Amino acid sequence: MSAGPTSVPRGAALLWQRARGQNTLWTFLVLLVLVAVFSALRPDAFATTFEFKSIAVESAILVVLAVGQTFVIVTSGIDLSVGSVLIFSGVVAVRTMNGLDSSPNPGIGVVLAGGAAGLLAGLLWGIFNGIWVAKAKVPPLIVTLGTLGIALGLAQILTHGVDVGNVPSSLANSVGSGSVLGIPWLTVVAVLVVALAALALNTTRFGRYTRAVGSNEEAAARVGIRVDRHLIKVYALSGLLSGLAGVLNLAHYSSTTLTSGAQDNLNAIAAVVLGGTSLFGGVGTVIGTVIGVFIPAVLQSGFTILQVQSFWQTVAVGAVLILAVYFDQLRRRRRSNR
């Protein structure tokens, strides 16, 4: 009669059941098939440590962005502004650094102050979105579509429409292109964000409240959850992670990227949905989102190596995205008919 030994299998069974129910397992199998196919076709170019490391580095920023989007979509909301907030936060960060010290290699205090300013900018945008969604009851699609334009417009005003490239070399050489124990710093940060977010969504009250609000707001309110406050927290988290992604993006490219916002928005949403998070709310996993990020990344890398036009990647991802939403609807219908 030992409860300890049986708790591990039960926990594993619960995780397995959740993975199957949320299409995470099937999405992972799709990723494995893609890796196997490209590795078989070009083992000399694709199945290499260098290529896998490159995929991980290039995906790290989108992983951070998509993790925040996961929490929003689990609440049955959506945040179209994440890409623009990323850009705005990067602009605020570099402007803060240059304002404190415009030399090519300022002190660590200047870099930290700029990074903190970027995070704060993202957090404030998230709170702004959350207040309009939770308190003013404006649909998330409309609110974040509006802030998408506002954040991007303000970023262009601050830079006069020209990318700022005066990024401190200490930031670019460490976080942007440096590594620790052979692992790129960008990957390390992304892994830490994923680990903390997965723990928060699966094991904490914050995660339980997030799923409850996404499943049924009225029922969540009846059991004592302060839905408005929680929604603001969720959008604030999305904004904070967008700010972090903005600082990482600044470090990686040694410049702001004013023209990438729209694509980042769509890529983050696509990754979340591909990973099995339901657009109807209440269902989703952070690990699934990570898998959803890597599917387009592997496709892009494989197509490039095989010299296939990049347009086919967009076609393939779009088709898989539609199928993912379709299967999610089928699963919901089956549950409702039981």
KOLLO-444836 format. One line per 8 residues: number of its first residue (from 0); for each residue z, x, y of N, C-alpha, C. Coordinates in steps of 0.001 Angstrom, whole numbers. Layout:
N
NUM	Z,X,Y,Z,X,Y,Z,X,Y  ...;
//
This chain:
338
0	0,835,-1202,0,0,0,0,866,1247  -1030,1558,1484,-1111,2422,2665,-2188,1899,3577  -1744,1445,4749,-2694,890,5713,-3571,1968,6306  -3031,3202,6361,-3786,4288,6986,-5130,4549,6340  -5174,4749,4982,-6433,5075,4358,-7480,3988,4500  -7041,2719,4490,-8021,1631,4554,-8517,1389,5953  -7799,1895,6982,-8208,1625,8358,-9491,2355,8719  -9697,3551,8125,-10905,4306,8440,-12153,3607,7928;
8	-12183,3186,6628,-13357,2457,6168,-13599,1171,6941  -12531,457,7273,-12709,-771,8044,-13319,-467,9404  -12827,595,10059,-13393,970,11353,-14849,1364,11235  -15163,2123,10177,-16556,2523,9975,-17431,1309,9702  -16902,368,8907,-17671,-843,8617,-17913,-1659,9874  -16906,-1699,10756,-17061,-2440,12010,-18139,-1808,12879  -18119,-477,12984,-19144,211,13772,-20527,-8,13176  -20619,28,11837,-21903,-196,11171,-22416,-1609,11437;
16	-21514,-2584,11335,-21906,-3970,11581,-22355,-4158,13024  -21644,-3548,13964,-22019,-3677,15376,-23366,-3020,15633  -23592,-1864,15016,-24870,-1169,15199,-26024,-2003,14671  -25830,-2621,13496,-26892,-3457,12935,-27133,-4672,13806  -26059,-5291,14283,-26189,-6521,15056,-26826,-6311,16405  -26757,-5111,16947,-27277,-4866,18288,-28568,-4049,18274  -29220,-3942,17096,-30493,-3237,16977,-30382,-1740,17247  -29165,-1225,17429,-29008,205,17682,-29495,1022,16491;
24	-29178,550,15297,-29589,1265,14091,-31107,1342,13995  -31764,220,14235,-33221,196,14116,-33872,1042,15212  -33305,1032,16384,-33833,1869,17463,-33695,3345,17108  -32575,3693,16492,-32368,5075,16065,-33382,5474,14996  -33682,4552,14091,-34681,4834,13061,-36060,5051,13680  -36383,4268,14711,-37651,4462,15424,-37704,5864,16025  -36594,6287,16636,-36532,7628,17224,-36731,8701,16156  -36072,8533,15008,-36216,9503,13925,-37652,9571,13424;
32	-38299,8413,13312,-39695,8379,12857,-40596,9125,13840  -40385,8892,15142,-41187,9584,16153,-41003,11096,16062  -39754,11529,15933,-39480,12966,15821,-40140,13536,14570  -40042,12803,13457,-40630,13272,12200,-42151,13373,12295  -42781,12381,12911,-44245,12371,13027,-44731,13535,13883  -44135,13700,15063,-44566,14788,15946,-44249,16154,15347  -43130,16244,14627,-42772,17511,13982,-43766,17863,12883  -44230,16834,12157,-45207,17070,11090,-46574,17449,11655;
40	-46947,16821,12772,-48258,17084,13360,-48328,18450,14034  -47248,18821,14737,-47233,20106,15443,-45877,20790,15265  -45585,21246,14045,-44273,21873,13817,-44068,23139,14636  -45165,23829,14963,-45048,25073,15709,-44686,24856,17169  -45025,23662,17707,-44797,23400,19134,-43696,22384,19387  -43607,21346,18539,-42628,20280,18802,-41284,20569,18145  -41301,20924,16878,-40046,21104,16131,-39448,22475,16408  -39112,22711,17663,-38522,23990,18059,-37265,23745,18883;
48	-36378,24711,18854,-35150,24604,19646,-35468,24491,21127  -36459,25250,21574,-36833,25222,22989,-37286,23826,23408  -38109,23189,22582,-38637,21869,22943,-37531,20819,22953  -36659,20851,21948,-35564,19880,21901,-34609,20074,23081  -34366,21340,23440,-33506,21607,24595,-34166,21105,25877  -35473,21281,25981,-36199,20806,27163,-36120,19291,27280  -36274,18594,26149,-36182,17131,26155,-34794,16692,26604  -33762,17381,26094,-32384,17024,26456,-32133,17229,27943;
56	-32628,18338,28491,-32415,18625,29914,-33143,17610,30782  -34403,17338,30454,-35197,16418,31267,-34683,14983,31171  -33950,14666,30109,-33429,13304,29925,-32030,13124,30484  -31342,14217,30812,-29922,14152,31165,-29658,13267,32373  -30467,13409,33416,-30238,12633,34638,-30456,11152,34377  -31506,10819,33626,-31768,9413,33304,-30664,8837,32425  -30093,9652,31544,-28972,9187,30717,-27813,8737,31596  -27450,9558,32581,-26349,9209,33491,-26665,7917,34235;
64	-27889,7794,34714,-28309,6605,35451,-28276,5371,34557  -28762,5513,33330,-28858,4370,32419,-27500,3925,31891  -26547,4837,31787,-25204,4452,31334,-24589,3447,32300  -24702,3710,33601,-24198,2750,34579,-24919,1422,34487  -26224,1465,34281,-27010,244,34133,-26569,-556,32911  -26121,137,31865,-25674,-539,30648,-24527,-1500,30937  -23531,-1036,31665,-22382,-1885,31977,-22810,-3111,32780  -23734,-2917,33725,-24200,-4041,34537,-24919,-5065,33675;
72	-25818,-4614,32811,-26592,-5545,31986,-25707,-6229,30955  -24678,-5550,30466,-23739,-6202,29541,-23050,-7386,30210  -22869,-7337,31533,-22280,-8482,32252,-23319,-9561,32542  -24535,-9397,31998,-25693,-10284,32214,-26259,-10143,33623  -25971,-9030,34275,-26553,-8739,35576,-27665,-7719,35456  -28106,-7211,36580,-29114,-6154,36602,-28994,-5419,37932  -29271,-4135,37912,-29186,-3328,39134,-30514,-2607,39347  -31336,-3179,40204,-32642,-2593,40503,-32557,-1454,41511;
80	-31380,-1227,42060,-31251,-258,43153,-30873,1142,42696  -30659,1353,41388,-30094,2630,40943,-30965,3827,41331  -32282,3677,41247,-33159,4783,41609,-33096,5116,43084  -33059,4079,43922,-32969,4302,45366,-31609,4868,45753  -30556,4407,45075,-29219,4949,45345,-29157,6414,44925  -29818,6755,43829,-29914,8157,43414,-30519,9001,44533  -31629,8530,45084,-32300,9270,46156,-31407,9370,47389  -30822,8234,47797,-29974,8217,48988,-28779,9148,48821;
88	-28158,9127,47648,-26990,9976,47406,-27359,11450,47458  -28526,11794,46915,-28987,13173,46999,-29219,13613,48431  -29785,12710,49237,-30017,13015,50655,-28691,13223,51379  -27728,12327,51143,-26415,12460,51778,-25757,13774,51367  -25870,14118,50083,-25249,15348,49593,-25828,16582,50278  -27154,16683,50319,-27763,17881,50904,-27588,17912,52418  -27617,16749,53073,-27385,16723,54517,-25957,17154,54842  -25001,16755,54013,-23608,17164,54218,-23460,18672,54059;
96	-24068,19216,53013,-23996,20665,52797,-24628,21431,53952  -25813,20989,54370,-26506,21682,55464,-25766,21539,56787  -25100,20381,56965,-24341,20177,58188,-23120,21071,58271  -22503,21342,57120,-21326,22208,57092,-21704,23685,57142  -22802,24027,56467,-23249,25426,56435,-24711,25441,55998  -25592,25816,56891,-27031,25769,56605,-27562,27046,55968  -26692,27978,55643,-27152,29218,55013,-27613,28933,53581  -28454,29812,53005,-28970,29571,51649,-27897,29541,50573;
104	-26781,30195,50811,-25745,30258,49785,-24361,30051,50396  -24030,28811,50754,-22711,28534,51342,-21613,28636,50293  -20378,28543,50737,-19246,28640,49832,-19122,27446,48913  -18286,27613,47894,-18094,26559,46903,-17516,25299,47527  -16707,25470,48580,-16130,24311,49252,-17192,23422,49869  -18226,24035,50440,-19324,23270,51039,-20081,22502,49962  -20340,23160,48837,-21060,22509,47735,-20254,21339,47180  -18955,21543,47007,-18102,20468,46498,-18034,19304,47479;
112	-17969,19615,48771,-17930,18557,49787,-19221,17746,49770  -20352,18429,49637,-21627,17726,49559,-21726,16868,48316  -21273,17411,47184,-21282,16634,45950,-20400,15400,46046  -19213,15575,46642,-18302,14441,46822,-18908,13389,47736  -19621,13832,48775,-20274,12888,49688,-21348,12087,48966  -22089,12755,48077,-23100,12048,47297,-22488,11017,46368  -21396,11384,45706,-20700,10439,44826,-20157,9254,45612  -19573,9539,46770,-19017,8474,47603,-20113,7530,48080;
120	-21265,8084,48447,-22380,7246,48891,-22808,6292,47786  -22913,6810,46559,-23278,5953,45438,-22235,4890,45168  -20959,5291,45218,-19871,4343,44989,-19900,3204,46006  -20117,3537,47273,-20132,2511,48321,-21305,1550,48146  -22452,2070,47735,-23582,1177,47465,-23252,234,46315  -22587,758,45287,-22211,-87,44160,-21241,-1183,44562  -20244,-828,45372,-19293,-1834,45860,-20010,-2878,46701  -20932,-2428,47542,-21716,-3344,48377,-22482,-4342,47506;
128	-23148,-3840,46479,-23859,-4729,45555,-22904,-5705,44886  -21765,-5174,44417,-20811,-6007,43698,-20238,-7124,44543  -19963,-6846,45801,-19415,-7878,46691,-20416,-9011,46886  -21671,-8666,47094,-22688,-9698,47283,-22898,-10522,46013  -22834,-9862,44861,-23017,-10578,43598,-21801,-11432,43269  -20604,-10844,43382,-19389,-11523,42933,-18843,-12512,43947  -18844,-12149,45208,-18230,-12990,46235,-19219,-13947,46886  -20393,-13429,47243,-21386,-14278,47912,-22218,-15080,46919;
136	-22110,-14739,45622,-22817,-15458,44555,-24335,-15396,44703  -24819,-14303,45279,-26264,-14085,45342,-26695,-13477,44006  -27787,-13955,43400,-28226,-13409,42107,-28400,-11893,42155  -27958,-11198,41103,-28050,-9731,41086,-29467,-9212,41316  -30449,-9922,40796,-31835,-9502,40975,-32196,-9418,42456  -31772,-10416,43230,-32100,-10466,44656,-31302,-9420,45433  -30000,-9338,45138,-29146,-8378,45857,-29661,-6955,45675  -29865,-6572,44419,-30234,-5179,44155,-31690,-4887,44517;
144	-32530,-5916,44531,-33893,-5723,45038,-33845,-5416,46534  -32930,-6103,47231,-32758,-5836,48656,-32196,-4459,48923  -31158,-4071,48179,-30553,-2755,48406,-31460,-1628,47922  -32343,-1927,46988,-33358,-944,46599,-34143,-494,47829  -34609,-1480,48593,-35383,-1166,49794,-34543,-555,50897  -33322,-1071,51076,-32462,-563,52152,-32082,893,51904  -31631,1199,50679,-31202,2569,50367,-32361,3553,50492  -33522,3168,49974,-34678,4058,50061,-35127,4228,51510;
152	-35102,3132,52269,-35489,3211,53674,-34564,4106,54474  -33255,3984,54240,-32300,4836,54945,-32473,6307,54559  -32766,6551,53286,-33010,7931,52859,-34219,8520,53579  -35249,7711,53748,-36445,8186,54449,-36182,8387,55941  -35333,7531,56503,-34964,7701,57918,-34200,9009,58113  -33255,9284,57208,-32446,10499,57324,-33276,11770,57148  -34370,11669,56413,-35194,12857,56141,-36521,12833,56891  -36748,11770,57682,-38019,11591,58388,-39197,11537,57410;
160	-38901,11037,56211,-39950,10867,55213,-40402,12134,54527  -39676,13227,54736,-40043,14519,54144,-38894,15002,53257  -39208,15399,52033,-38172,15883,51127,-37450,17094,51707  -36135,17114,51524,-35299,18220,51995,-35106,19200,50844  -35476,20450,51063,-35392,21433,49992,-34374,22532,50211  -33597,22444,51283,-32617,23485,51586,-31334,23266,50781  -31469,23361,49462,-30338,23140,48559,-29654,24474,48290  -28326,24538,48379,-27618,25796,48121,-28002,26399,46775;
168	-28287,27676,46772,-28711,28338,45537,-27614,28320,44479  -26356,28309,44917,-25256,28276,43949,-25266,26983,43149  -25640,25869,43791,-25729,24588,43094,-26932,24568,42163  -28076,25018,42660,-29301,25003,41853,-29200,25941,40652  -28591,27104,40847,-28532,28099,39775,-27442,27808,38753  -26452,27014,39134,-25375,26700,38189,-25641,25364,37508  -25412,24290,38212,-25592,22954,37630,-27062,22668,37347  -27941,23100,38245,-29352,22766,38107,-30055,23452,36961;
176	-29803,24742,36780,-30520,25488,35742,-29615,26379,34900  -28315,26363,35163,-27391,27202,34414,-26963,26568,33105  -26191,27311,32328,-25729,26819,31031,-24353,27383,30729  -23680,26759,29779,-22395,27229,29301,-22458,27263,27777  -22185,28430,27205,-22289,28639,25760,-23682,28275,25249  -24687,28519,26083,-26060,28241,25688,-26501,26808,25881  -25592,25949,26337,-25925,24535,26554,-26104,24306,28049  -27241,23760,28480,-27463,23530,29912,-26383,22642,30517;
184	-25983,22960,31747,-24943,22187,32416,-25329,20716,32560  -26603,20445,32803,-27036,19051,32922,-26741,18280,31647  -26994,18908,30512,-26718,18266,29225,-25224,18077,29018  -24444,19082,29402,-22984,18987,29265,-22446,17807,30065  -22890,17673,31312,-22429,16567,32159,-22834,15232,31553  -24070,15131,31073,-24543,13880,30480,-23725,13512,29243  -23414,14501,28410,-22620,14239,27202,-21223,13753,27573  -20611,14368,28571,-19280,13936,29013,-19312,12505,29537;
192	-20334,12175,30325,-20462,10810,30851,-20626,9816,29710  -21468,10151,28745,-21698,9259,27601,-20414,9058,26807  -19690,10138,26547,-18459,10039,25760,-17421,9165,26457  -17212,9400,27741,-16223,8614,28488,-16648,7151,28596  -17937,6917,28840,-18424,5544,28976,-18339,4794,27652  -18665,5472,26553,-18581,4826,25244,-17141,4450,24912  -16211,5344,25217,-14796,5032,25006,-14369,3852,25871  -14809,3847,27123,-14430,2766,28035,-14968,1427,27564;
200	-16214,1400,27105,-16827,134,26708,-16286,-376,25383  -15915,527,24483,-15544,121,23128,-14046,39,22871  -13235,742,23663,-11815,834,23304,-10857,436,24420  -11353,102,25599,-10443,-193,26708,-10544,-1649,27152  -9559,-2058,27926,-9576,-3411,28478,-10774,-3607,29396  -11143,-2558,30123,-12310,-2650,31000,-13559,-3017,30200  -13723,-2387,29045,-14873,-2694,28205,-14822,-4099,27646  -13638,-4521,27205,-13503,-5887,26665,-13790,-6920,27741;
208	-13295,-6678,28931,-13560,-7601,30038,-15050,-7643,30372  -15694,-6481,30311,-17124,-6422,30613,-17914,-7280,29635  -17613,-7165,28355,-18303,-7981,27351,-17964,-9460,27515  -16711,-9745,27818,-16295,-11141,27965,-17002,-11807,29136  -17090,-11108,30255,-17771,-11663,31433,-19241,-11891,31130  -19858,-10961,30410,-21265,-11117,30069,-21522,-12232,29088  -20568,-12480,28203,-20741,-13544,27213,-20591,-14922,27834  -19566,-15085,28668,-19327,-16391,29294,-18339,-16204,30445;
216	-18837,-16276,31662,-17978,-16050,32830,-16866,-17089,32926  -17194,-18347,32675,-16192,-19409,32793,-15084,-19227,31771  -15458,-18913,30537,-14450,-18694,29504,-13593,-17478,29841  -14219,-16439,30376,-13468,-15242,30765,-12456,-15567,31853  -12856,-16381,32812,-11944,-16767,33890,-10787,-17603,33354  -11059,-18455,32376,-10005,-19323,31825,-8933,-18535,31085  -9301,-17378,30527,-8300,-16582,29810,-7624,-15563,30722  -7872,-15670,32021,-7135,-14848,32976,-7865,-13644,33534;
224	-9117,-13465,33178,-9880,-12335,33718,-10337,-12666,35137  -10068,-11781,36070,-10529,-11973,37450,-11981,-11509,37522  -12869,-12457,37282,-14287,-12147,37104,-14870,-11458,38330  -14574,-11982,39518,-15133,-11400,40741,-14742,-9932,40885  -13457,-9662,40704,-12981,-8286,40851,-13623,-7383,39811  -13754,-7892,38589,-14324,-7056,37533,-15799,-6761,37788  -16538,-7751,38267,-17950,-7518,38574,-18113,-6450,39654  -17249,-6489,40654,-17309,-5468,41704,-17057,-4083,41103;
232	-16096,-3994,40183,-15810,-2716,39530,-17015,-2221,38729  -17681,-3138,38041,-18830,-2751,37218,-19970,-2229,38089  -20269,-2937,39173,-21337,-2473,40068,-20931,-1187,40786  -19633,-1046,41059,-19150,204,41654,-19359,1369,40693  -19107,1133,39405,-19335,2167,38396,-20809,2554,38335  -21674,1548,38370,-23111,1821,38367,-23507,2647,39587  -22964,2295,40742,-23258,3057,41951,-22732,4479,41881  -21518,4641,41350,-20922,5976,41232,-21772,6874,40339;
240	-22213,6335,39204,-23039,7126,38299,-24424,7389,38891  -24914,6461,39701,-26171,6715,40415,-25992,7856,41413  -24823,7878,42072,-24517,8982,42979,-24438,10310,42247  -23790,10304,41076,-23717,11522,40269,-25117,11968,39844  -25931,11000,39428,-27310,11322,39050,-28074,11906,40232  -27785,11409,41437,-28433,11938,42631,-28081,13391,42889  -26821,13743,42696,-26389,15134,42883,-27011,16030,41809  -27030,15546,40563,-27650,16313,39479,-29145,16491,39723;
248	-29784,15438,40203,-31214,15491,40506,-31496,16522,41599  -30631,16537,42603,-30752,17503,43698,-30625,18929,43175  -29654,19140,42295,-29440,20474,41735,-30603,20901,40845  -31118,19969,40066,-32165,20299,39095,-33491,20645,39765  -33865,19853,40763,-35164,20052,41409,-35080,20875,42695  -33856,21217,43104,-33642,21973,44353,-34285,21287,45543  -34324,19970,45491,-34941,19191,46563,-34614,17725,46346  -34689,16948,47417,-34644,15500,47256,-35986,15044,46688;
256	-35993,13859,46081,-37231,13342,45473,-37441,11915,45961  -38036,11786,47122,-38143,10482,47778,-39086,9519,47073  -39971,10016,46234,-40999,9148,45647,-40715,8729,44210  -39552,9090,43670,-39306,8825,42245,-38447,7601,41991  -37992,6920,43040,-37003,5857,42870,-37453,4695,42023  -38649,4174,42293,-39112,2990,41574,-39215,3262,40077  -39736,4442,39724,-39884,4775,38315,-38528,4955,37646  -37558,5539,38360,-36219,5709,37795,-35570,4362,37500;
264	-35750,3397,38401,-35203,2056,38168,-35721,1477,36862  -37039,1491,36710,-37665,899,35529,-37305,1667,34264  -37265,2983,34349,-36927,3791,33175,-35503,3529,32703  -34577,3374,33644,-33183,3109,33275,-33049,1753,32592  -33675,734,33151,-33610,-602,32555,-34271,-605,31183  -35431,48,31077,-36133,111,29792,-35274,792,28734  -34594,1871,29104,-33749,2590,28153,-32613,1713,27644  -31999,965,28549,-30885,94,28164,-31353,-985,27196;
272	-32475,-1607,27497,-32987,-2687,26647,-33481,-2133,25313  -34187,-1007,25346,-34634,-381,24103,-33449,-21,23212  -32326,315,23830,-31141,690,23072,-30379,-468,22471  -30852,-1688,22682,-30235,-2843,22037,-29316,-3664,22905  -29148,-3304,24170,-28328,-4118,25065,-29088,-5386,25427  -28409,-6519,25310,-29061,-7804,25547,-29145,-8107,27036  -30321,-8534,27484,-30478,-8962,28875,-29694,-10230,29167  -29256,-10922,28113,-28479,-12146,28283,-26985,-11866,28407;
280	-26587,-10602,28244,-25200,-10214,28458,-24337,-10280,27217  -23186,-9611,27296,-22192,-9673,26238,-22383,-8684,25111  -23552,-8097,25004,-23883,-7219,23881,-24503,-5933,24403  -24023,-4799,23890,-24619,-3534,24294,-23764,-2353,23893  -24396,-1205,23732,-23684,28,23410,-24223,1173,24255  -23361,2093,24582,-23771,3274,25341,-24635,4187,24478  -24269,4331,23210,-25049,5177,22307,-26460,4625,22162  -26584,3310,22086,-27907,2703,22020,-28744,3047,23240;
288	-28110,3050,24405,-28819,3407,25637,-29322,4843,25589  -28503,5749,25073,-28930,7147,24947,-30171,7240,24062  -30154,6513,22955,-31329,6491,22075,-32531,5929,22825  -32288,4888,23621,-33358,4289,24406,-33939,5231,25440  -33142,6160,25930,-33648,7176,26862,-34550,8168,26135  -34154,8531,24919,-34876,9588,24215,-36199,9128,23605  -36357,7842,23343,-37627,7377,22772,-38805,7677,23707  -38769,7260,24994,-39869,7634,25891,-39975,9143,26103;
296	-38828,9837,26115,-38853,11289,26320,-39563,11996,25171  -39278,11568,23947,-39942,12151,22777,-41428,11809,22778  -41748,10567,23139,-43154,10174,23228,-43906,11036,24239  -43299,11222,25400,-43949,12020,26437,-44170,13455,25975  -43143,14036,25371,-43256,15409,24891,-44302,15524,23790  -44254,14591,22840,-45201,14627,21731,-46630,14426,22182  -46845,13473,23076,-48199,13218,23575,-48735,14415,24358  -47851,15059,25115,-48279,16236,25877,-48713,17361,24945;
304	-47931,17590,23903,-48257,18645,22943,-49549,18326,22195  -49739,17044,21864,-50952,16632,21152,-52132,16421,22084  -51901,16622,23381,-52941,16465,24403,-53497,15041,24440  -52592,14079,24258,-52934,12666,24402,-52652,12265,25842  -53513,11449,26419,-53318,11028,27802,-51952,10376,27972  -51271,10725,29054,-49916,10219,29299,-49885,8709,29490  -51037,8109,29822,-51075,6661,30015,-50676,5927,28734  -50974,6522,27581,-50639,5865,26319,-49133,5790,26107;
312	-48401,6721,26699,-46943,6643,26606,-46440,5372,27258  -46971,5051,28438,-46567,3835,29140,-46897,2606,28314  -48067,2612,27680,-48469,1490,26824,-47496,1335,25662  -47171,2450,25002,-46286,2402,23837,-44886,1931,24210  -44335,2474,25291,-42986,2077,25716,-42960,609,26118  -43988,162,26833,-44050,-1243,27229,-44093,-2170,26036  -44874,-1807,25016,-44971,-2636,23815,-43635,-2703,23080  -42984,-1542,22937,-41679,-1515,22260,-40645,-2304,23053;
320	-40715,-2243,24369,-39773,-2972,25222,-39911,-4476,25019  -41142,-4969,24996,-41373,-6399,24777,-40856,-6818,23407  -41121,-6005,22394,-40644,-6323,21048,-39122,-6327,20985  -38479,-5398,21701,-37017,-5341,21699,-36417,-6613,22275  -36972,-7099,23379,-36476,-8338,23984,-36769,-9524,23075  -37932,-9513,22437,-38302,-10607,21531,-37329,-10697,20358  -37016,-9555,19737,-36081,-9558,18617,-34675,-9948,19066  -34315,-9599,20285,-33019,-10017,20827,-32958,-11533,20941;
328	-34039,-12148,21398,-34087,-13605,21492,-34007,-14247,20113  -34708,-13673,19135,-34642,-14203,17773,-33217,-14155,17235  -32528,-13045,17494,-31156,-12905,17018,-30250,-13946,17649  -30442,-14211,18934,-29636,-15213,19623,-29903,-16611,19070  -31153,-16916,18765,-31483,-18228,18213,-30852,-18425,16843  -30878,-17375,16032,-30273,-17475,14703,-28777,-17726,14801  -28130,-17047,15740,-26689,-17251,15912,-26384,-18666,16368  -27195,-19183,17285,-26946,-20530,17806,-27215,-21604,16769;
336	-28056,-21306,15769,-28391,-22290,14741,-27417,-22280,13577  -26508,-21310,13565,-25541,-21249,12459,-24484,-22338,12576;
//
